[in-house]
Amino acid sequence: MDATESHPALLLRPWRMSDAAGLVALYRDEALRRWTLSAIDDEAGAARWVEAEQRGWEAGDRYGFAVVEPRTDGGDGQLLGNVVLKGVGPDTPSAEVGYWSAAHARGRGVAPRALEALTDWAFTTFAGEGLTRLELLHQVDNEASCRVARKCRYELVDVLPAAPPAFPLDGHLHVRTRDQPPARHQADGLAARG
């Protein structure tokens, strides 16, 4: 995704083993640890996490993307976050999306832009397999995730009961369907270029 006046350029790509050290640094953030199910404490743990992400790609049922700020020389810059599509498969009309942002990337529009890119990619890539609905889950007290979901037109459709230990609090279920019209700012941008 190209840079805008107020947001950096973003690159979404599969996770690499070379990201392990960066993951360890990102997971020192207590807020990130609070909202994610995995805890990465060292490079061995980060390597296991990256291997699991790579296995998801190989199996074709989980697609995790590192969100990075590309450098001007074409290489990868700083890790900014993660977006993931999970539970996708043939004749499966629904899948789940998730995301997190590094502490230094929060408030810079990274999560909504990355989620929007993932959403577009998922509906385009898996349309032939019947994907028509994406679900997004977060704890009810994660107000930042709720704002990201709403910005990306994922409608709040239900409050799910807690399921400890993985989900200690009630959760919001947001949904976006493939047939939703594009956001007004996207449609305006396309018309202006057309």
C-alpha positions in Angstrom: 0.0 0.0 0.0 1.3 3.4 -1.0 2.0 6.1 1.5 -0.4 8.9 1.9 0.0 12.4 3.4 -0.8 11.1 6.9 0.1 7.4 6.7 3.3 5.4 5.9 3.5 2.9 3.0 2.8 -0.6 4.1 3.9 -4.0 2.8 2.1 -7.2 3.8 4.1 -10.4 3.3 4.3 -13.9 4.8 6.3 -14.2 8.1 9.9 -15.2 7.8 12.3 -16.8 10.2 14.4 -13.6 10.0 11.5 -11.8 11.8 12.0 -13.8 15.0 14.3 -11.3 16.8 11.9 -8.4 15.9 8.9 -10.4 17.2 10.7 -10.9 20.6 11.2 -7.1 20.8 7.5 -6.4 19.9 6.2 -8.8 22.5 7.8 -6.9 25.3 4.8 -4.6 25.0 2.3 -5.4 27.8 -0.7 -4.2 25.7 0.2 -6.6 22.9 0.6 -9.5 25.3 -2.8 -8.7 26.9 -4.7 -8.8 23.6 -3.0 -11.8 21.9 -3.3 -15.5 22.7 0.4 -16.2 22.2 3.2 -15.2 24.4 6.6 -14.8 22.8 9.4 -14.6 25.3 12.5 -15.5 23.4 13.8 -16.2 19.9 13.0 -19.9 20.2 9.4 -19.1 21.0 9.3 -16.6 18.1 10.8 -19.2 15.8 8.0 -21.7 16.8 5.4 -18.9 16.2 6.8 -18.2 12.7 7.0 -21.9 11.9 3.3 -22.2 12.8 2.4 -19.3 10.5 4.4 -21.0 7.7 2.6 -24.3 8.3 -0.7 -22.4 7.9 0.3 -21.2 4.5 1.4 -24.7 3.5 -1.9 -26.2 4.7 -3.9 -23.5 3.0 -6.1 -22.8 6.1 -4.3 -19.9 7.8 -2.6 -16.9 6.1 -0.6 -14.7 8.4 1.1 -11.6 7.1 3.8 -9.5 8.6 3.0 -5.8 8.2 6.2 -3.9 7.5 7.1 -0.4 6.5 9.2 -0.8 3.3 12.5 1.0 2.9 13.2 3.2 -0.1 15.9 0.7 -1.3 13.1 -2.0 -1.7 14.0 -3.9 1.5 11.9 -4.5 4.6 11.9 -1.8 7.2 10.4 -2.0 10.7 7.8 -4.6 11.7 4.6 -2.8 12.3 2.1 -5.6 13.0 0.3 -8.7 11.9 -2.9 -9.5 10.0 -4.2 -13.0 9.6 -7.0 -14.9 7.7 -7.9 -18.2 9.3 -10.3 -21.0 8.9 -10.6 -20.5 5.1 -11.2 -23.5 2.9 -13.1 -24.9 -0.1 -16.9 -24.6 0.3 -16.4 -22.7 3.6 -18.5 -19.5 3.3 -17.0 -17.9 6.5 -13.5 -17.3 7.8 -12.0 -15.2 10.6 -9.6 -12.3 10.5 -7.3 -11.0 13.2 -4.7 -8.3 13.7 -2.3 -6.7 16.1 -0.1 -3.6 15.9 3.3 -2.9 17.4 3.3 -0.3 20.1 5.3 2.1 17.9 2.8 1.7 15.0 -0.4 2.4 17.0 -2.3 5.6 16.1 -0.7 5.7 12.6 -3.5 4.1 10.7 -1.6 0.8 10.3 -4.2 -1.6 11.6 -7.2 -0.4 9.6 -5.2 -0.1 6.3 -3.7 -3.6 6.8 -7.1 -5.1 7.7 -8.7 -3.5 4.7 -6.0 -4.9 2.4 -6.4 -8.4 4.0 -10.2 -8.2 3.6 -9.9 -7.2 -0.1 -7.4 -10.0 -0.7 -9.5 -12.6 1.1 -12.7 -11.8 -0.8 -10.8 -11.7 -4.1 -8.6 -14.8 -3.6 -11.2 -17.1 -2.1 -14.4 -15.9 -4.0 -14.2 -19.1 -6.1 -14.2 -21.2 -3.0 -17.4 -19.6 -1.7 -16.0 -17.1 0.9 -18.8 -14.6 1.5 -18.3 -13.6 5.2 -15.4 -12.6 7.4 -15.7 -12.6 11.2 -13.6 -10.5 13.6 -13.5 -11.2 17.3 -12.1 -9.2 20.2 -12.7 -8.8 23.9 -15.4 -6.2 24.8 -12.9 -4.0 26.6 -10.5 -3.7 23.6 -11.9 -0.4 22.4 -9.1 0.1 19.9 -9.9 -3.1 18.1 -13.6 -2.1 18.0 -12.6 1.2 16.4 -10.5 -0.6 13.7 -13.4 -3.0 13.0 -15.9 -0.2 12.5 -13.4 1.8 10.3 -13.2 -1.2 8.1 -17.0 -1.7 8.0 -17.1 -4.8 10.1 -20.5 -4.5 11.8 -21.0 -5.5 15.4 -23.5 -8.3 15.3 -23.2 -10.1 18.7 -21.7 -10.2 22.1 -20.3 -13.6 22.9 -19.9 -15.0 26.4 -16.5 -15.4 28.0 -14.7 -18.7 27.4 -11.8 -18.9 29.9 -8.9 -19.3 29.9 -8.3 -18.2 26.3 -11.1 -15.6 26.3 -11.5 -14.4 29.9 -14.1 -11.7 29.0 -17.1 -11.4 26.8 -16.3 -10.7 23.2 -17.6 -8.7 20.3 -18.3 -10.5 17.0 -18.0 -8.2 14.0 -18.9 -9.3 10.5 -18.2 -8.1 7.0 -19.7 -9.6 3.9 -18.4 -9.7 0.4 -21.4 -7.9 -1.1 -21.1 -4.8 1.1 -20.5 -1.7 -1.0 -17.1 -0.1 -0.9 -16.4 2.6 1.7 -17.2 6.1 0.4 -13.6 7.2 0.5 -12.6 4.2 -1.6 -15.3 4.7 -4.2 -14.4 8.4 -4.4 -10.7 7.5 -4.9 -11.5 5.0 -7.7 -13.8 7.5 -9.5 -11.1 10.2 -9.3 -8.6 7.9 -10.9 -11.0 6.4 -13.5 
